[in-house]
Amino acid sequence: MLPPHSLLPSRMLIRSLLVAGVTSHPLLLTPGLSILNFLSKPRGPLFNMERNRILHTILKNLLYNHFCAGENAREVKATIQNIKNMGFRGVILTYAKETSGKSSSEKDLSNDESKGVDSETMAWHQGVLQTVRMIGDGDFLALKLTGAGEAVTTALSSGKPLPEQMESALLDVCDEAISRHVNVFLDAEQHHVQPGIDEVALNLMRRYNRGGVAVVFNTYQGYLKSTPRILLDHLHKAREEQFVIGIKLVRGAYMSTEPRHLIQDTKEGTDISYDSIAEGLIQGKYADWTQDEAFNSPKLELFLATHNLPSTLKAQQLQKSRMHAQLPLIRIQYGQLLGMADEVSLTLLQMNREDTSGKRFAATEVYKCLTWGTLNDCIFYLLRRANENKDAVTRTLAEYRALKREVLRRMTNIFSS
Ligand SMILES: Cc1cc2nc3c(=O)[nH]c(=O)nc-3n(C[C@H](O)[C@H](O)[C@H](O)COP(=O)(O)OP(=O)(O)OC[C@H]3O[C@@H](n4cnc5c(N)ncnc54)[C@H](O)[C@@H]3O)c2cc1C
């Protein structure tokens, strides 16, 4: 059987090898991060990525194209097509420019309070509409609500209703998504805004997840001690009010800024929490529900957003064994970020190629999560990805070795034919 990385087109393989070569070696990564940090601050023409075309070309070809989807609709659509050609079910698209980027004084000038128009929310609304119009059937639009600016963030963290402008922007975006057969993720953020985001998500799910399928998904962070309880509460609400609950399960991305006591004490604790939530949902006996009650459990769809191979394989194997035992199945989809954890994505894709059962939910639906925006818009996103690779050094090294083996395999094939 061919290795998972055999699915990578040659150009992507070489670029991935270069990036993994740098990110898996601390001696190369540390100066690389310093350079990226330096370029992320406003600079004169020589070190300005948008004005210095040579710098722009180097960064774009080596780094940006590995992690990001494109600077405009044409580039984004080409990247999406390449990804779908590899066998991915679709993409999750998000816009890098999360706020309007204006200073407070600029905001004051452009906010027309007498008309209740907030310029940050307006810019977010336009950016998100532009994003959803680049995707289609079966893809996901990812929304970061605090990106809509200060007024929205304040409402989310104080438990107040969203400003009317944001309420109507959200409905407009969801209607546009539905008309394009696109699903919507509400991303999970820091704990002080999360109860507000949960409320918004529940309201959208009540409204849009009615036709037996989930259109809107809320995100649940496995690293938070409170998540099993909150998720159980939402499952009860979905059952009582008869809407489909869309669950995107992540481990959680805000460890460095969240109060430590809210988070599982160890990485192993987070892993156990993540896997047991996934297992309970797949088996229809989540927390206080017994197997006998499975019949009454709410209709749910599960999206496992993770780079962790053991978690992914556990869920996939559980689904498979339930399928063979003719037990009820739920829809499970999987997603990883573009440029990261290709071993996970490609292993899942390869399993798909082997599965010929054709049964409902038998196919493994795998997605890549893409961020789009200009090089300048994406620079902080690129920095976060580079830092994440530094934290996951064992995984990055394993990825580098797998890529090197695949390059050697292809070269041997060429020379022996
Ligand atoms: C498609 C996609 C969408 C995402 N959307 C969101 C989102 O909306 N909101 C969000 O918050 N994150 C999101 N993430 C990021 C995610 O939460 C994780 O930070 C990231 O995927 C790394 O976790 P992992 O499951 O891939 O596995 P691993 O790399 O195995 O796990 C790393 C994670 O484990 C946890 N961890 C690490 N050390 C410890 C410790 N000492 N104690 C306790 N826990 C620890 C942290 O959550 C850390 O991120 C998304 C990820 C993907 C792939």
The ligand as an SDF file (V2000), in Angstrom:
LIG
                    3D

 53 58  0  0  0  0  0  0  0  0999 V2000
  -10.0570   23.0020   11.8650 C   0  0  0  0  0  0  0  0  0  0  0  0
   -9.7020   23.5560   13.2210 C   0  0  0  0  0  0  0  0  0  0  0  0
  -10.5310   24.4980   13.8170 C   0  0  0  0  0  0  0  0  0  0  0  0
  -10.2190   25.0120   15.0950 C   0  0  0  0  0  0  0  0  0  0  0  0
  -11.0640   25.9070   15.6910 N   0  0  0  0  0  0  0  0  0  0  0  0
  -10.8190   26.3150   16.9630 C   0  0  0  0  0  0  0  0  0  0  0  0
  -11.7280   27.1590   17.6600 C   0  0  0  0  0  0  0  0  0  0  0  0
  -12.7680   27.5480   17.1430 O   0  0  0  0  0  0  0  0  0  0  0  0
  -11.4180   27.5340   18.9300 N   0  0  0  0  0  0  0  0  0  0  0  0
  -10.2780   27.0860   19.5690 C   0  0  0  0  0  0  0  0  0  0  0  0
  -10.0740   27.4160   20.7510 O   0  0  0  0  0  0  0  0  0  0  0  0
   -9.3970   26.3000   18.9270 N   0  0  0  0  0  0  0  0  0  0  0  0
   -9.6300   25.9000   17.6460 C   0  0  0  0  0  0  0  0  0  0  0  0
   -8.7360   25.0820   17.0140 N   0  0  0  0  0  0  0  0  0  0  0  0
   -7.4070   24.8070   17.6360 C   0  0  0  0  0  0  0  0  0  0  0  0
   -7.4880   23.6480   18.6090 C   0  0  0  0  0  0  0  0  0  0  0  0
   -8.2530   24.0210   19.7280 O   0  0  0  0  0  0  0  0  0  0  0  0
   -6.1050   23.1920   19.1130 C   0  0  0  0  0  0  0  0  0  0  0  0
   -5.4520   24.2710   19.7260 O   0  0  0  0  0  0  0  0  0  0  0  0
   -5.1780   22.6490   18.0610 C   0  0  0  0  0  0  0  0  0  0  0  0
   -5.8740   21.9470   17.0860 O   0  0  0  0  0  0  0  0  0  0  0  0
   -4.1570   21.6900   18.7270 C   0  0  0  0  0  0  0  0  0  0  0  0
   -4.8370   20.6220   19.3690 O   0  0  0  0  0  0  0  0  0  0  0  0
   -5.0410   19.1830   18.7170 P   0  0  0  0  0  0  0  0  0  0  0  0
   -6.3780   18.6300   19.0390 O   0  0  0  0  0  0  0  0  0  0  0  0
   -4.7570   19.3170   17.2840 O   0  0  0  0  0  0  0  0  0  0  0  0
   -4.0460   18.1670   19.4030 O   0  0  0  0  0  0  0  0  0  0  0  0
   -2.6870   18.2460   20.2200 P   0  0  0  0  0  0  0  0  0  0  0  0
   -1.6920   19.0110   19.4230 O   0  0  0  0  0  0  0  0  0  0  0  0
   -2.4050   16.8470   20.6010 O   0  0  0  0  0  0  0  0  0  0  0  0
   -3.0410   19.0370   21.5230 O   0  0  0  0  0  0  0  0  0  0  0  0
   -2.5690   20.3140   21.8280 C   0  0  0  0  0  0  0  0  0  0  0  0
   -3.6190   20.9240   22.7120 C   0  0  0  0  0  0  0  0  0  0  0  0
   -3.7080   20.2260   23.9540 O   0  0  0  0  0  0  0  0  0  0  0  0
   -4.0270   21.1270   25.0030 C   0  0  0  0  0  0  0  0  0  0  0  0
   -2.9120   21.1250   25.9740 N   0  0  0  0  0  0  0  0  0  0  0  0
   -1.5910   21.2560   25.6940 C   0  0  0  0  0  0  0  0  0  0  0  0
   -0.8540   21.2300   26.8290 N   0  0  0  0  0  0  0  0  0  0  0  0
   -1.7200   21.0840   27.8540 C   0  0  0  0  0  0  0  0  0  0  0  0
   -1.5670   21.0210   29.2750 C   0  0  0  0  0  0  0  0  0  0  0  0
   -0.3680   21.0900   29.8580 N   0  0  0  0  0  0  0  0  0  0  0  0
   -2.6860   20.8940   30.0350 N   0  0  0  0  0  0  0  0  0  0  0  0
   -3.9130   20.8290   29.4750 C   0  0  0  0  0  0  0  0  0  0  0  0
   -4.1190   20.8690   28.1410 N   0  0  0  0  0  0  0  0  0  0  0  0
   -3.0500   21.0100   27.3170 C   0  0  0  0  0  0  0  0  0  0  0  0
   -4.2120   22.4870   24.3450 C   0  0  0  0  0  0  0  0  0  0  0  0
   -5.5820   22.6270   24.0190 O   0  0  0  0  0  0  0  0  0  0  0  0
   -3.3800   22.3760   23.0810 C   0  0  0  0  0  0  0  0  0  0  0  0
   -3.8080   23.2600   22.0560 O   0  0  0  0  0  0  0  0  0  0  0  0
   -9.0410   24.5560   15.7570 C   0  0  0  0  0  0  0  0  0  0  0  0
   -8.2240   23.5890   15.1550 C   0  0  0  0  0  0  0  0  0  0  0  0
   -8.5390   23.0860   13.9110 C   0  0  0  0  0  0  0  0  0  0  0  0
   -7.6540   22.0400   13.3140 C   0  0  0  0  0  0  0  0  0  0  0  0
  1  2  1  0
  2  3  1  0
  2 52  2  0
  3  4  2  0
  4  5  1  0
  4 50  1  0
  5  6  2  0
  6  7  1  0
  6 13  1  0
  7  8  2  0
  7  9  1  0
  9 10  1  0
 10 11  2  0
 10 12  1  0
 12 13  2  0
 13 14  1  0
 14 15  1  0
 14 50  1  0
 15 16  1  0
 16 17  1  0
 16 18  1  0
 18 19  1  0
 18 20  1  0
 20 21  1  0
 20 22  1  0
 22 23  1  0
 23 24  1  0
 24 25  2  0
 24 26  1  0
 24 27  1  0
 27 28  1  0
 28 29  2  0
 28 30  1  0
 28 31  1  0
 31 32  1  0
 32 33  1  0
 33 34  1  0
 33 48  1  0
 34 35  1  0
 35 36  1  0
 35 46  1  0
 36 37  1  0
 36 45  1  0
 37 38  2  0
 38 39  1  0
 39 40  1  0
 39 45  2  0
 40 41  1  0
 40 42  2  0
 42 43  1  0
 43 44  2  0
 44 45  1  0
 46 47  1  0
 46 48  1  0
 48 49  1  0
 50 51  2  0
 51 52  1  0
 52 53  1  0
M  END
$$$$
